Amino acid sequence: MGAWQSYRLRLQRKRWRIRAVRKRRELRCLRDRTAAIGEGDILLFCTQRNEKVRLPWFLDYYRRLGVTHFLIVDNDSTDGAREYLAEQPDVSLWHSAASYRRARFGMDWLNWLMMTHGHGHWCLVVDPDEFLVYPYCDTRPLRALTDWLDASSIRSFGAMLLDMYPRGPLEAEPYSEGSDPFAIASWFDSGNYMLKKNPDFGNLWIQGGPRARVFFARNPARAPALNKIPLVKWHRQYAYVSSTHMLLPRGLNQVYDEWGGEKASGILLHAKFLDSFGAKAGEELQRRQHYAGSAEYKAYARGGGDPGLWCQWSEKYINWRQLEILGLMSKGNWA
């Protein structure tokens, strides 16, 4: 990377950090329990709107993994999610009625909260329908992973977003609050993925899976990105650039081995495709608060409310070892 490109990226990082400082004015703190955060605690940051039905399982899942404190921005929910979160003893909660799109899809708000509360902590940034799976997650807590990353001088951990879906129609089996979404959405595409390297930021750009196959079949290059860097040993000088797809400084994006080997990586199981998908997609299409003029949600509308994602090549999820055998994640040299 040349000196000019390095300088340009430093300026861009400064810009995103200044923007986050300005956007803090859009946040109103409803419950501040951050005084309970201890040194070395693992923190989770999230923006949500009208996800009340998902939140009990989401919080319990990450509590079991070892997350100590949740810092959540509620973007003007109307379904009781804000009130539910305010009652949780390990949640610090902020509210904003401002535009999600103009806050760079919530990242300005989260960059500010991580600058303020995440410095020196391992920080996990996920949506309420994203569930991290990492090597040995069935026997080792998240702390074991972060301790190994610290010992290996690794500052960031990558994970591919894996869209999960049921075998039949999405509305065939209603999801009930507090239950495991993957008891319903237990299938995924084991192949059908494209990747390329982003020359500016150095991250891998991954597309494919059922959304490319069903909703973007005519133009898979426009399918949603599946590459994520959700777990970072945060420093107040860092900034997410585009969702959790990439960060600055640029070196945080190199969560893969440039020389052809394998680095440890994970999967974010994506529980988007449940019976509520049609209604949620319709709501978000009307709000027009998502990337590229809500192009993804327009594609969902064209595909119908219940598209049926299962196909003869779909594979049923078993565990993380299955995902490693399929080459979707890796334990690297973590033994």
C-alpha positions in Angstrom: 0.0 0.0 0.0 1.4 3.4 -1.0 1.9 6.4 1.2 -0.9 8.3 -0.4 -3.4 5.5 0.1 -2.3 5.1 3.7 -2.7 8.8 4.3 -6.2 8.8 2.7 -7.3 6.0 4.9 -6.1 7.8 8.0 -8.1 10.8 7.0 -11.2 8.6 6.4 -10.8 7.0 9.8 -10.6 10.5 11.4 -13.7 11.5 9.5 -15.7 8.5 10.8 -14.6 9.2 14.4 -15.6 12.9 14.2 -18.9 11.9 12.7 -19.5 9.5 15.5 -18.8 12.3 18.1 -21.4 14.5 16.3 -24.0 11.8 16.1 -23.8 11.1 19.8 -26.3 14.0 20.1 -29.0 11.7 18.6 -28.7 9.2 21.5 -30.6 9.5 24.7 -29.5 7.2 27.5 -32.4 5.3 29.1 -30.4 2.9 31.3 -26.7 3.4 32.1 -25.3 0.4 33.8 -21.8 0.8 32.4 -20.4 1.4 35.9 -20.7 -2.4 36.3 -18.4 -3.1 33.4 -15.2 -4.6 34.8 -11.7 -4.8 33.4 -11.4 -7.5 30.7 -15.2 -7.9 30.4 -16.4 -9.0 26.9 -19.0 -6.4 25.6 -21.7 -6.7 23.0 -22.9 -3.7 20.9 -26.1 -3.8 18.9 -28.7 -1.6 17.2 -32.2 -2.9 17.1 -35.7 -1.9 16.1 -38.9 -3.9 16.8 -37.0 -7.2 17.6 -38.8 -8.0 20.9 -39.6 -11.6 19.8 -35.9 -12.3 19.1 -34.4 -10.6 22.2 -34.8 -13.2 24.9 -33.0 -16.0 23.0 -30.4 -13.5 21.7 -29.5 -12.2 25.1 -29.4 -15.7 26.7 -27.3 -17.1 23.8 -24.6 -14.5 24.3 -24.8 -14.7 28.1 -24.1 -18.4 27.8 -21.1 -17.7 25.6 -19.7 -15.3 28.1 -20.7 -11.8 27.2 -20.8 -9.7 30.3 -22.5 -6.5 29.3 -24.8 -5.4 26.4 -24.8 -1.9 25.0 -27.8 -1.5 22.8 -29.3 1.3 20.8 -33.1 1.1 20.3 -34.1 2.9 17.1 -37.6 3.9 18.2 -39.2 0.5 18.7 -43.0 0.2 19.0 -43.3 -3.5 19.9 -42.2 -3.3 23.6 -38.5 -4.1 22.9 -37.3 -0.9 24.5 -39.2 -1.6 27.7 -38.0 -5.2 27.8 -34.3 -4.2 27.4 -34.6 -1.5 30.0 -35.5 -4.2 32.6 -32.4 -6.4 31.8 -29.8 -6.0 34.6 -26.8 -6.4 32.2 -28.1 -4.1 29.5 -27.2 -0.4 29.1 -29.7 1.2 26.7 -29.9 4.2 24.5 -32.8 5.4 22.4 -32.8 7.3 19.1 -35.6 8.4 16.9 -33.2 9.7 14.3 -32.6 8.3 10.9 -30.9 4.9 10.8 -29.7 5.5 7.3 -28.2 8.9 8.1 -26.4 7.3 11.0 -24.7 5.1 8.5 -27.1 2.3 9.3 -26.4 2.6 13.0 -22.6 2.4 12.8 -22.1 6.1 13.8 -24.0 5.4 17.1 -22.1 2.2 17.8 -18.7 3.7 16.9 -19.4 6.4 19.5 -20.4 3.9 22.2 -17.3 1.8 21.5 -15.1 4.9 21.6 -16.6 5.7 25.0 -17.0 2.3 26.6 -15.2 -0.3 24.5 -11.6 0.8 24.7 -9.4 -2.1 25.8 -12.2 -4.6 25.7 -13.0 -7.4 23.3 -16.2 -6.1 21.6 -18.7 -8.1 19.7 -20.9 -6.2 17.2 -23.9 -8.1 15.9 -27.6 -7.7 14.9 -30.3 -9.5 16.9 -30.6 -12.2 14.3 -26.9 -13.0 14.2 -25.4 -15.7 16.4 -21.7 -16.3 16.5 -20.3 -19.8 16.2 -16.5 -20.2 16.6 -14.1 -23.2 16.9 -14.9 -25.3 20.1 -17.9 -23.1 21.0 -19.6 -26.2 22.2 -17.0 -26.7 24.9 -15.1 -23.4 25.4 -16.5 -20.0 26.3 -15.9 -16.9 24.3 -13.2 -16.0 26.9 -11.1 -18.9 25.8 -11.2 -17.6 22.2 -10.3 -14.0 23.2 -7.5 -15.2 25.5 -6.0 -17.2 22.6 -6.4 -14.2 20.3 -4.6 -12.0 22.9 -1.8 -14.5 23.3 -1.4 -14.7 19.5 -1.4 -10.9 19.2 -4.5 -11.0 17.0 -6.8 -8.0 17.3 -9.8 -9.0 15.1 -11.7 -12.2 14.3 -13.7 -12.7 11.1 -16.9 -14.6 10.5 -19.0 -15.3 7.4 -22.7 -14.6 7.6 -24.5 -17.9 7.0 -28.2 -17.5 6.0 -30.3 -20.2 7.7 -33.8 -21.2 6.5 -36.5 -23.9 7.1 -37.1 -26.7 4.7 -40.7 -25.7 4.0 -42.5 -22.4 3.7 -41.3 -19.7 6.1 -44.8 -19.3 7.6 -45.3 -23.1 8.1 -43.9 -23.0 11.7 -44.3 -19.8 13.7 -41.4 -18.7 15.8 -42.2 -18.3 19.5 -40.4 -15.8 21.8 -37.5 -17.3 23.7 -37.2 -20.4 21.6 -34.2 -21.5 19.5 -34.7 -20.1 15.9 -32.4 -22.8 14.5 -34.8 -25.5 15.6 -36.9 -24.1 12.7 -34.3 -22.5 10.3 -31.9 -25.4 10.4 -30.8 -25.5 6.7 -28.1 -23.6 4.8 -26.2 -23.5 1.5 -23.0 -25.4 1.8 -21.6 -23.9 -1.4 -22.5 -21.2 -3.9 -20.2 -18.5 -2.5 -18.1 -16.0 -4.4 -15.2 -14.0 -2.8 -12.8 -11.3 -3.9 -10.3 -9.0 -2.2 -11.2 -5.4 -1.6 -8.0 -3.6 -2.9 -8.6 -0.5 -0.8 -9.4 -2.0 2.6 -7.8 -5.4 2.2 -10.9 -7.4 3.4 -12.4 -10.3 1.6 -15.8 -9.6 0.0 -18.1 -12.6 0.1 -21.4 -13.0 -1.6 -23.7 -15.9 -2.4 -25.9 -18.3 -0.5 -29.7 -18.4 -0.7 -30.2 -14.7 -1.1 -28.0 -14.5 -4.2 -29.6 -17.8 -5.5 -33.2 -16.7 -5.0 -33.5 -12.9 -4.9 -30.5 -11.9 -7.0 -30.3 -14.7 -9.4 -30.1 -12.4 -12.4 -27.4 -10.2 -10.9 -25.6 -12.1 -8.0 -22.9 -9.3 -7.9 -25.6 -7.2 -6.2 -26.4 -9.7 -3.5 -25.7 -8.7 0.1 -22.2 -9.0 1.5 -21.6 -11.9 3.8 -18.2 -11.0 5.2 -18.1 -9.8 8.7 -15.5 -8.8 11.4 -17.8 -8.9 14.5 -15.2 -9.4 17.2 -12.4 -6.8 17.8 -10.1 -5.9 20.7 -11.2 -2.3 20.6 -9.2 0.8 20.7 -10.8 4.3 20.8 -8.9 5.2 17.6 -10.7 2.4 15.6 -13.8 2.8 13.5 -16.1 0.6 11.6 -16.5 1.8 8.0 -19.4 -0.2 6.5 -21.5 -2.1 8.9 -19.2 -4.8 10.3 -17.8 -5.6 6.9 -14.6 -3.6 7.3 -12.8 -1.4 9.7 -10.0 1.1 10.0 -7.0 0.8 10.6 -6.8 -1.4 7.5 -4.8 -4.2 9.2 -7.9 -5.2 11.2 -9.5 -6.4 8.0 -6.8 -9.1 7.4 -8.6 -11.9 9.2 -7.4 -14.4 6.6 -3.9 -15.8 5.7 -2.5 -13.9 2.8 -0.1 -16.8 2.0 -2.7 -19.4 1.4 -2.9 -20.9 4.9 -5.9 -20.7 7.3 -6.5 -18.4 10.1 -9.1 -19.1 12.8 -12.5 -17.8 11.8 -16.1 -18.2 12.7 -19.7 -18.2 11.4 -22.6 -15.9 12.1 -25.7 -18.0 11.9 -28.3 -15.7 10.4 -31.8 -16.2 11.7 -33.5 -13.8 9.3 -35.8 -16.2 7.5 -38.5 -17.0 10.0 -42.3 -16.6 9.7 -41.9 -12.9 10.5 -39.8 -12.3 7.5 -42.5 -11.1 5.1 -43.9 -8.5 7.6 -40.5 -7.3 8.6 -39.4 -6.9 5.0 -42.5 -5.0 4.2 -42.0 -2.6 7.1 -38.4 -2.0 6.2 -39.2 -1.4 2.6 -41.7 1.3 3.6 -39.2 2.9 6.0 -36.4 3.0 3.3 -33.7 3.2 5.9 -31.4 0.5 4.4 -28.4 0.5 2.1 -28.6 1.5 -1.6 -32.2 2.8 -1.3 -33.3 -0.5 0.3 -32.4 -2.4 -2.8 -32.2 -5.6 -0.8 -35.8 -5.2 0.5 -37.0 -4.3 -3.0 -35.6 -7.7 -4.1 -37.4 -9.4 -1.3 -40.7 -7.8 -2.4 -40.1 -9.0 -6.0 -39.5 -12.5 -4.7 -42.8 -12.6 -2.8 -43.3 -12.8 1.0 -42.5 -16.5 1.3 -40.1 -17.4 -1.4 -39.1 -20.9 -0.3 -35.3 -21.1 0.1 -34.7 -24.8 0.5 -33.3 -26.7 -2.5 -31.9 -30.2 -3.2 -28.4 -29.0 -2.4 -29.3 -27.5 1.0 -27.6 -29.0 4.0 -28.9 -29.4 7.6 -26.9 -27.7 10.3 -25.3 -30.0 12.9 -22.4 -28.1 14.6 -19.3 -26.0 14.0 -17.2 -29.0 13.0 -19.5 -29.6 10.1 -18.9 -26.0 9.0 -15.2 -26.4 9.3 -15.3 -29.6 7.1 -17.2 -27.7 4.5 -14.6 -25.0 4.5 -16.9 -22.2 5.8 -14.9 -21.6 8.9 -11.6 -22.7 10.4 -9.9 -23.4 13.7 -6.6 -22.4 12.2 -3.8 -23.3 14.6 -6.0 -23.0 17.7 -5.7 -26.4 19.3 
